[in-house]
């Protein structure tokens, strides 16, 4: 079994790569200053084994990379929230959720 792990988004070019990628990708936007965000991330990680292992999981520290967070909102036409998870398919955001609505099971059901 492949262990799931985050790929950190630290460069605006990565957003373009996600936009141009075929198939599914996930972006988790996390506020390192927010306990709700930390709880949502922890809960998501407990269940992320339900997501197909070939799905890239991207992690954005939106405090450090606020400009990239804004770029993601603009690129994928979503309202900025934190914490927030975006499911991208073929360059389009097909699901976005924030706070307690973030669910690995819901994402897995959408992908499968």
Secondary structure, DSSP 8 states (H G I E B T S, - for coil): -----EEE--SHHHHHHHHH-SSEEEEEEE-TT-HHHHHHHHHHHHHGGGS-TTSEEEEEETTTTHHHHHHHHHHTT----SSEEEEEETTEEEEEEEGGG--HHHHHHHH-
